[in-house]
Amino acid sequence: MLVIRLFAILAVIGIGGSLVAWLLTGNPKYRLWAWNCLRAGIVVLFVFLALFALERVFVPFV
């Protein structure tokens, strides 16, 4: 769980920083970078949740 929390904090910092940079400069590459960070964060979250679900399914068999 600590890994998920650390990743979430880093993702929020990265997304927030790039959105602030986009608002200050108007350069659309920062908005695109924020969008890519958000998508990567969601993918990593789903992978971890899938691993936790598989653990709950397969641990009783061991």
PDB file of N, CA, C and O in Angstrom:
ATOM      1  N   MET A   1       0.812  -1.196   0.000  1.00  0.00           N
ATOM      2  CA  MET A   1       0.000   0.000   0.000  1.00  0.00           C
ATOM      3  C   MET A   1       0.856   1.260   0.000  1.00  0.00           C
ATOM      4  O   MET A   1       0.470   2.289  -0.555  1.00  0.00           O
ATOM      5  N   LEU A   2       2.021   1.163   0.629  1.00  0.00           N
ATOM      6  CA  LEU A   2       2.901   2.321   0.670  1.00  0.00           C
ATOM      7  C   LEU A   2       3.362   2.707  -0.737  1.00  0.00           C
ATOM      8  O   LEU A   2       3.490   3.889  -1.056  1.00  0.00           O
ATOM      9  N   VAL A   3       3.605   1.704  -1.563  1.00  0.00           N
ATOM     10  CA  VAL A   3       4.050   1.970  -2.936  1.00  0.00           C
ATOM     11  C   VAL A   3       2.960   2.706  -3.714  1.00  0.00           C
ATOM     12  O   VAL A   3       3.251   3.627  -4.478  1.00  0.00           O
ATOM     13  N   ILE A   4       1.710   2.299  -3.519  1.00  0.00           N
ATOM     14  CA  ILE A   4       0.606   2.954  -4.220  1.00  0.00           C
ATOM     15  C   ILE A   4       0.468   4.399  -3.763  1.00  0.00           C
ATOM     16  O   ILE A   4       0.248   5.295  -4.578  1.00  0.00           O
ATOM     17  N   ARG A   5       0.597   4.624  -2.458  1.00  0.00           N
ATOM     18  CA  ARG A   5       0.488   5.987  -1.941  1.00  0.00           C
ATOM     19  C   ARG A   5       1.617   6.874  -2.455  1.00  0.00           C
ATOM     20  O   ARG A   5       1.386   8.022  -2.834  1.00  0.00           O
ATOM     21  N   LEU A   6       2.831   6.344  -2.468  1.00  0.00           N
ATOM     22  CA  LEU A   6       3.951   7.131  -2.988  1.00  0.00           C
ATOM     23  C   LEU A   6       3.768   7.446  -4.469  1.00  0.00           C
ATOM     24  O   LEU A   6       4.024   8.567  -4.908  1.00  0.00           O
ATOM     25  N   PHE A   7       3.326   6.458  -5.231  1.00  0.00           N
ATOM     26  CA  PHE A   7       3.105   6.692  -6.654  1.00  0.00           C
ATOM     27  C   PHE A   7       1.999   7.712  -6.873  1.00  0.00           C
ATOM     28  O   PHE A   7       2.093   8.559  -7.761  1.00  0.00           O
ATOM     29  N   ALA A   8       0.949   7.629  -6.060  1.00  0.00           N
ATOM     30  CA  ALA A   8      -0.155   8.586  -6.198  1.00  0.00           C
ATOM     31  C   ALA A   8       0.312  10.003  -5.881  1.00  0.00           C
ATOM     32  O   ALA A   8      -0.063  10.949  -6.574  1.00  0.00           O
ATOM     33  N   ILE A   9       1.121  10.155  -4.850  1.00  0.00           N
ATOM     34  CA  ILE A   9       1.641  11.480  -4.507  1.00  0.00           C
ATOM     35  C   ILE A   9       2.521  12.022  -5.624  1.00  0.00           C
ATOM     36  O   ILE A   9       2.416  13.193  -5.989  1.00  0.00           O
ATOM     37  N   LEU A  10       3.385  11.178  -6.166  1.00  0.00           N
ATOM     38  CA  LEU A  10       4.244  11.627  -7.270  1.00  0.00           C
ATOM     39  C   LEU A  10       3.421  11.968  -8.509  1.00  0.00           C
ATOM     40  O   LEU A  10       3.734  12.925  -9.217  1.00  0.00           O
ATOM     41  N   ALA A  11       2.379  11.196  -8.773  1.00  0.00           N
ATOM     42  CA  ALA A  11       1.531  11.479  -9.938  1.00  0.00           C
ATOM     43  C   ALA A  11       0.797  12.803  -9.765  1.00  0.00           C
ATOM     44  O   ALA A  11       0.704  13.591 -10.706  1.00  0.00           O
ATOM     45  N   VAL A  12       0.277  13.049  -8.567  1.00  0.00           N
ATOM     46  CA  VAL A  12      -0.433  14.314  -8.323  1.00  0.00           C
ATOM     47  C   VAL A  12       0.516  15.497  -8.436  1.00  0.00           C
ATOM     48  O   VAL A  12       0.152  16.532  -8.993  1.00  0.00           O
ATOM     49  N   ILE A  13       1.725  15.353  -7.914  1.00  0.00           N
ATOM     50  CA  ILE A  13       2.711  16.433  -8.032  1.00  0.00           C
ATOM     51  C   ILE A  13       3.064  16.676  -9.494  1.00  0.00           C
ATOM     52  O   ILE A  13       3.142  17.822  -9.937  1.00  0.00           O
ATOM     53  N   GLY A  14       3.277  15.599 -10.239  1.00  0.00           N
ATOM     54  CA  GLY A  14       3.618  15.747 -11.659  1.00  0.00           C
ATOM     55  C   GLY A  14       2.497  16.364 -12.472  1.00  0.00           C
ATOM     56  O   GLY A  14       2.735  17.242 -13.301  1.00  0.00           O
ATOM     57  N   ILE A  15       1.281  15.910 -12.238  1.00  0.00           N
ATOM     58  CA  ILE A  15       0.136  16.449 -12.974  1.00  0.00           C
ATOM     59  C   ILE A  15      -0.101  17.904 -12.594  1.00  0.00           C
ATOM     60  O   ILE A  15      -0.306  18.755 -13.459  1.00  0.00           O
ATOM     61  N   GLY A  16      -0.072  18.181 -11.303  1.00  0.00           N
ATOM     62  CA  GLY A  16      -0.284  19.564 -10.852  1.00  0.00           C
ATOM     63  C   GLY A  16       0.792  20.511 -11.348  1.00  0.00           C
ATOM     64  O   GLY A  16       0.492  21.624 -11.780  1.00  0.00           O
ATOM     65  N   GLY A  17       2.037  20.078 -11.290  1.00  0.00           N
ATOM     66  CA  GLY A  17       3.123  20.927 -11.767  1.00  0.00           C
ATOM     67  C   GLY A  17       3.037  21.208 -13.250  1.00  0.00           C
ATOM     68  O   GLY A  17       3.280  22.330 -13.694  1.00  0.00           O
ATOM     69  N   SER A  18       2.689  20.183 -14.021  1.00  0.00           N
ATOM     70  CA  SER A  18       2.595  20.408 -15.466  1.00  0.00           C
ATOM     71  C   SER A  18       1.383  21.272 -15.816  1.00  0.00           C
ATOM     72  O   SER A  18       1.445  22.053 -16.766  1.00  0.00           O
ATOM     73  N   LEU A  19       0.296  21.151 -15.076  1.00  0.00           N
ATOM     74  CA  LEU A  19      -0.856  22.023 -15.340  1.00  0.00           C
ATOM     75  C   LEU A  19      -0.552  23.465 -14.966  1.00  0.00           C
ATOM     76  O   LEU A  19      -0.984  24.389 -15.655  1.00  0.00           O
ATOM     77  N   VAL A  20       0.186  23.665 -13.883  1.00  0.00           N
ATOM     78  CA  VAL A  20       0.598  25.029 -13.522  1.00  0.00           C
ATOM     79  C   VAL A  20       1.523  25.589 -14.593  1.00  0.00           C
ATOM     80  O   VAL A  20       1.400  26.752 -14.979  1.00  0.00           O
ATOM     81  N   ALA A  21       2.453  24.761 -15.075  1.00  0.00           N
ATOM     82  CA  ALA A  21       3.348  25.218 -16.137  1.00  0.00           C
ATOM     83  C   ALA A  21       2.566  25.552 -17.401  1.00  0.00           C
ATOM     84  O   ALA A  21       2.892  26.515 -18.096  1.00  0.00           O
ATOM     85  N   TRP A  22       1.538  24.766 -17.704  1.00  0.00           N
ATOM     86  CA  TRP A  22       0.718  25.048 -18.880  1.00  0.00           C
ATOM     87  C   TRP A  22      -0.039  26.364 -18.707  1.00  0.00           C
ATOM     88  O   TRP A  22      -0.139  27.154 -19.645  1.00  0.00           O
ATOM     89  N   LEU A  23      -0.573  26.599 -17.497  1.00  0.00           N
ATOM     90  CA  LEU A  23      -1.298  27.847 -17.261  1.00  0.00           C
ATOM     91  C   LEU A  23      -0.373  29.061 -17.341  1.00  0.00           C
ATOM     92  O   LEU A  23      -0.784  30.126 -17.800  1.00  0.00           O
ATOM     93  N   LEU A  24       0.863  28.902 -16.899  1.00  0.00           N
ATOM     94  CA  LEU A  24       1.796  30.030 -16.914  1.00  0.00           C
ATOM     95  C   LEU A  24       2.362  30.307 -18.303  1.00  0.00           C
ATOM     96  O   LEU A  24       2.553  31.465 -18.677  1.00  0.00           O
ATOM     97  N   THR A  25       2.630  29.255 -19.066  1.00  0.00           N
ATOM     98  CA  THR A  25       3.278  29.450 -20.360  1.00  0.00           C
ATOM     99  C   THR A  25       2.323  29.378 -21.544  1.00  0.00           C
ATOM    100  O   THR A  25       2.561  29.998 -22.580  1.00  0.00           O
ATOM    101  N   GLY A  26       1.239  28.616 -21.386  1.00  0.00           N
ATOM    102  CA  GLY A  26       0.324  28.429 -22.513  1.00  0.00           C
ATOM    103  C   GLY A  26       0.815  27.394 -23.509  1.00  0.00           C
ATOM    104  O   GLY A  26       0.195  27.201 -24.555  1.00  0.00           O
ATOM    105  N   ASN A  27       1.920  26.725 -23.199  1.00  0.00           N
ATOM    106  CA  ASN A  27       2.480  25.725 -24.090  1.00  0.00           C
ATOM    107  C   ASN A  27       1.676  24.426 -23.940  1.00  0.00           C
ATOM    108  O   ASN A  27       1.594  23.887 -22.837  1.00  0.00           O
ATOM    109  N   PRO A  28       1.084  23.917 -25.021  1.00  0.00           N
ATOM    110  CA  PRO A  28       0.218  22.737 -24.896  1.00  0.00           C
ATOM    111  C   PRO A  28       0.964  21.447 -24.574  1.00  0.00           C
ATOM    112  O   PRO A  28       0.326  20.458 -24.211  1.00  0.00           O
ATOM    113  N   LYS A  29       2.281  21.420 -24.693  1.00  0.00           N
ATOM    114  CA  LYS A  29       3.003  20.184 -24.376  1.00  0.00           C
ATOM    115  C   LYS A  29       2.906  19.847 -22.892  1.00  0.00           C
ATOM    116  O   LYS A  29       2.967  18.674 -22.522  1.00  0.00           O
ATOM    117  N   TYR A  30       2.755  20.852 -22.040  1.00  0.00           N
ATOM    118  CA  TYR A  30       2.606  20.587 -20.610  1.00  0.00           C
ATOM    119  C   TYR A  30       1.247  19.958 -20.304  1.00  0.00           C
ATOM    120  O   TYR A  30       1.148  19.090 -19.438  1.00  0.00           O
ATOM    121  N   ARG A  31       0.218  20.385 -21.000  1.00  0.00           N
ATOM    122  CA  ARG A  31      -1.104  19.786 -20.828  1.00  0.00           C
ATOM    123  C   ARG A  31      -1.089  18.343 -21.307  1.00  0.00           C
ATOM    124  O   ARG A  31      -1.684  17.473 -20.672  1.00  0.00           O
ATOM    125  N   LEU A  32      -0.419  18.083 -22.416  1.00  0.00           N
ATOM    126  CA  LEU A  32      -0.302  16.725 -22.924  1.00  0.00           C
ATOM    127  C   LEU A  32       0.473  15.848 -21.951  1.00  0.00           C
ATOM    128  O   LEU A  32       0.125  14.686 -21.742  1.00  0.00           O
ATOM    129  N   TRP A  33       1.523  16.406 -21.357  1.00  0.00           N
ATOM    130  CA  TRP A  33       2.308  15.648 -20.390  1.00  0.00           C
ATOM    131  C   TRP A  33       1.470  15.311 -19.158  1.00  0.00           C
ATOM    132  O   TRP A  33       1.582  14.208 -18.624  1.00  0.00           O
ATOM    133  N   ALA A  34       0.638  16.237 -18.701  1.00  0.00           N
ATOM    134  CA  ALA A  34      -0.254  15.986 -17.569  1.00  0.00           C
ATOM    135  C   ALA A  34      -1.249  14.881 -17.914  1.00  0.00           C
ATOM    136  O   ALA A  34      -1.522  14.007 -17.090  1.00  0.00           O
ATOM    137  N   TRP A  35      -1.786  14.918 -19.119  1.00  0.00           N
ATOM    138  CA  TRP A  35      -2.722  13.893 -19.543  1.00  0.00           C
ATOM    139  C   TRP A  35      -2.048  12.525 -19.580  1.00  0.00           C
ATOM    140  O   TRP A  35      -2.638  11.532 -19.154  1.00  0.00           O
ATOM    141  N   ASN A  36      -0.813  12.464 -20.089  1.00  0.00           N
ATOM    142  CA  ASN A  36      -0.083  11.198 -20.131  1.00  0.00           C
ATOM    143  C   ASN A  36       0.231  10.688 -18.724  1.00  0.00           C
ATOM    144  O   ASN A  36       0.175   9.482 -18.482  1.00  0.00           O
ATOM    145  N   CYS A  37       0.556  11.572 -17.807  1.00  0.00           N
ATOM    146  CA  CYS A  37       0.796  11.170 -16.414  1.00  0.00           C
ATOM    147  C   CYS A  37      -0.481  10.619 -15.791  1.00  0.00           C
ATOM    148  O   CYS A  37      -0.436   9.628 -15.061  1.00  0.00           O
ATOM    149  N   LEU A  38      -1.600  11.240 -16.067  1.00  0.00           N
ATOM    150  CA  LEU A  38      -2.871  10.764 -15.527  1.00  0.00           C
ATOM    151  C   LEU A  38      -3.204   9.380 -16.065  1.00  0.00           C
ATOM    152  O   LEU A  38      -3.619   8.504 -15.305  1.00  0.00           O
ATOM    153  N   ARG A  39      -3.027   9.175 -17.352  1.00  0.00           N
ATOM    154  CA  ARG A  39      -3.311   7.863 -17.931  1.00  0.00           C
ATOM    155  C   ARG A  39      -2.377   6.800 -17.383  1.00  0.00           C
ATOM    156  O   ARG A  39      -2.815   5.689 -17.086  1.00  0.00           O
ATOM    157  N   ALA A  40      -1.089   7.122 -17.242  1.00  0.00           N
ATOM    158  CA  ALA A  40      -0.140   6.155 -16.682  1.00  0.00           C
ATOM    159  C   ALA A  40      -0.494   5.830 -15.238  1.00  0.00           C
ATOM    160  O   ALA A  40      -0.394   4.678 -14.816  1.00  0.00           O
ATOM    161  N   GLY A  41      -0.903   6.829 -14.489  1.00  0.00           N
ATOM    162  CA  GLY A  41      -1.300   6.599 -13.105  1.00  0.00           C
ATOM    163  C   GLY A  41      -2.499   5.688 -12.995  1.00  0.00           C
ATOM    164  O   GLY A  41      -2.550   4.826 -12.117  1.00  0.00           O
ATOM    165  N   ILE A  42      -3.461   5.869 -13.874  1.00  0.00           N
ATOM    166  CA  ILE A  42      -4.654   5.017 -13.858  1.00  0.00           C
ATOM    167  C   ILE A  42      -4.299   3.581 -14.235  1.00  0.00           C
ATOM    168  O   ILE A  42      -4.818   2.637 -13.640  1.00  0.00           O
ATOM    169  N   VAL A  43      -3.428   3.414 -15.208  1.00  0.00           N
ATOM    170  CA  VAL A  43      -3.006   2.067 -15.610  1.00  0.00           C
ATOM    171  C   VAL A  43      -2.278   1.375 -14.461  1.00  0.00           C
ATOM    172  O   VAL A  43      -2.548   0.207 -14.177  1.00  0.00           O
ATOM    173  N   VAL A  44      -1.367   2.070 -13.801  1.00  0.00           N
ATOM    174  CA  VAL A  44      -0.633   1.475 -12.679  1.00  0.00           C
ATOM    175  C   VAL A  44      -1.590   1.128 -11.547  1.00  0.00           C
ATOM    176  O   VAL A  44      -1.451   0.077 -10.920  1.00  0.00           O
ATOM    177  N   LEU A  45      -2.548   1.988 -11.282  1.00  0.00           N
ATOM    178  CA  LEU A  45      -3.532   1.712 -10.236  1.00  0.00           C
ATOM    179  C   LEU A  45      -4.330   0.451 -10.557  1.00  0.00           C
ATOM    180  O   LEU A  45      -4.532  -0.388  -9.679  1.00  0.00           O
ATOM    181  N   PHE A  46      -4.783   0.306 -11.790  1.00  0.00           N
ATOM    182  CA  PHE A  46      -5.543  -0.877 -12.162  1.00  0.00           C
ATOM    183  C   PHE A  46      -4.692  -2.147 -12.083  1.00  0.00           C
ATOM    184  O   PHE A  46      -5.201  -3.205 -11.711  1.00  0.00           O
ATOM    185  N   VAL A  47      -3.418  -2.057 -12.424  1.00  0.00           N
ATOM    186  CA  VAL A  47      -2.529  -3.222 -12.318  1.00  0.00           C
ATOM    187  C   VAL A  47      -2.396  -3.645 -10.859  1.00  0.00           C
ATOM    188  O   VAL A  47      -2.492  -4.833 -10.549  1.00  0.00           O
ATOM    189  N   PHE A  48      -2.177  -2.690  -9.966  1.00  0.00           N
ATOM    190  CA  PHE A  48      -2.070  -3.028  -8.545  1.00  0.00           C
ATOM    191  C   PHE A  48      -3.377  -3.603  -8.011  1.00  0.00           C
ATOM    192  O   PHE A  48      -3.359  -4.571  -7.251  1.00  0.00           O
ATOM    193  N   LEU A  49      -4.509  -3.021  -8.398  1.00  0.00           N
ATOM    194  CA  LEU A  49      -5.787  -3.551  -7.940  1.00  0.00           C
ATOM    195  C   LEU A  49      -6.037  -4.954  -8.469  1.00  0.00           C
ATOM    196  O   LEU A  49      -6.603  -5.789  -7.764  1.00  0.00           O
ATOM    197  N   ALA A  50      -5.626  -5.221  -9.692  1.00  0.00           N
ATOM    198  CA  ALA A  50      -5.763  -6.570 -10.244  1.00  0.00           C
ATOM    199  C   ALA A  50      -4.881  -7.558  -9.484  1.00  0.00           C
ATOM    200  O   ALA A  50      -5.296  -8.688  -9.225  1.00  0.00           O
ATOM    201  N   LEU A  51      -3.669  -7.137  -9.125  1.00  0.00           N
ATOM    202  CA  LEU A  51      -2.798  -8.017  -8.345  1.00  0.00           C
ATOM    203  C   LEU A  51      -3.392  -8.305  -6.974  1.00  0.00           C
ATOM    204  O   LEU A  51      -3.327  -9.440  -6.502  1.00  0.00           O
ATOM    205  N   PHE A  52      -3.965  -7.303  -6.331  1.00  0.00           N
ATOM    206  CA  PHE A  52      -4.610  -7.524  -5.035  1.00  0.00           C
ATOM    207  C   PHE A  52      -5.805  -8.462  -5.180  1.00  0.00           C
ATOM    208  O   PHE A  52      -6.021  -9.320  -4.325  1.00  0.00           O
ATOM    209  N   ALA A  53      -6.574  -8.312  -6.239  1.00  0.00           N
ATOM    210  CA  ALA A  53      -7.730  -9.189  -6.458  1.00  0.00           C
ATOM    211  C   ALA A  53      -7.266 -10.624  -6.695  1.00  0.00           C
ATOM    212  O   ALA A  53      -7.855 -11.560  -6.156  1.00  0.00           O
ATOM    213  N   LEU A  54      -6.218 -10.805  -7.495  1.00  0.00           N
ATOM    214  CA  LEU A  54      -5.696 -12.152  -7.728  1.00  0.00           C
ATOM    215  C   LEU A  54      -5.143 -12.766  -6.450  1.00  0.00           C
ATOM    216  O   LEU A  54      -5.265 -13.972  -6.234  1.00  0.00           O
ATOM    217  N   GLU A  55      -4.547 -11.958  -5.621  1.00  0.00           N
ATOM    218  CA  GLU A  55      -4.030 -12.447  -4.348  1.00  0.00           C
ATOM    219  C   GLU A  55      -5.183 -12.951  -3.481  1.00  0.00           C
ATOM    220  O   GLU A  55      -5.074 -14.000  -2.847  1.00  0.00           O
ATOM    221  N   ARG A  56      -6.276 -12.209  -3.453  1.00  0.00           N
ATOM    222  CA  ARG A  56      -7.430 -12.634  -2.647  1.00  0.00           C
ATOM    223  C   ARG A  56      -8.046 -13.928  -3.179  1.00  0.00           C
ATOM    224  O   ARG A  56      -8.599 -14.716  -2.412  1.00  0.00           O
ATOM    225  N   VAL A  57      -7.950 -14.143  -4.477  1.00  0.00           N
ATOM    226  CA  VAL A  57      -8.529 -15.348  -5.070  1.00  0.00           C
ATOM    227  C   VAL A  57      -7.639 -16.554  -4.836  1.00  0.00           C
ATOM    228  O   VAL A  57      -8.140 -17.625  -4.493  1.00  0.00           O
ATOM    229  N   PHE A  58      -6.319 -16.411  -5.011  1.00  0.00           N
ATOM    230  CA  PHE A  58      -5.427 -17.565  -5.007  1.00  0.00           C
ATOM    231  C   PHE A  58      -4.827 -17.895  -3.653  1.00  0.00           C
ATOM    232  O   PHE A  58      -4.341 -19.013  -3.478  1.00  0.00           O
ATOM    233  N   VAL A  59      -4.834 -16.994  -2.693  1.00  0.00           N
ATOM    234  CA  VAL A  59      -4.233 -17.297  -1.396  1.00  0.00           C
ATOM    235  C   VAL A  59      -4.974 -18.400  -0.649  1.00  0.00           C
ATOM    236  O   VAL A  59      -4.312 -19.215  -0.006  1.00  0.00           O
ATOM    237  N   PRO A  60      -6.305 -18.483  -0.691  1.00  0.00           N
ATOM    238  CA  PRO A  60      -6.956 -19.583   0.031  1.00  0.00           C
ATOM    239  C   PRO A  60      -6.570 -20.971  -0.476  1.00  0.00           C
ATOM    240  O   PRO A  60      -6.732 -21.949   0.253  1.00  0.00           O
ATOM    241  N   PHE A  61      -6.066 -21.082  -1.702  1.00  0.00           N
ATOM    242  CA  PHE A  61      -5.692 -22.384  -2.248  1.00  0.00           C
ATOM    243  C   PHE A  61      -4.322 -22.840  -1.784  1.00  0.00           C
ATOM    244  O   PHE A  61      -3.970 -24.006  -1.964  1.00  0.00           O
ATOM    245  N   VAL A  62      -3.547 -21.956  -1.197  1.00  0.00           N
ATOM    246  CA  VAL A  62      -2.180 -22.316  -0.805  1.00  0.00           C
ATOM    247  C   VAL A  62      -2.153 -22.922   0.558  1.00  0.00           C
ATOM    248  O   VAL A  62      -1.085 -23.286   1.052  1.00  0.00           O
TER     249      VAL A  62
END
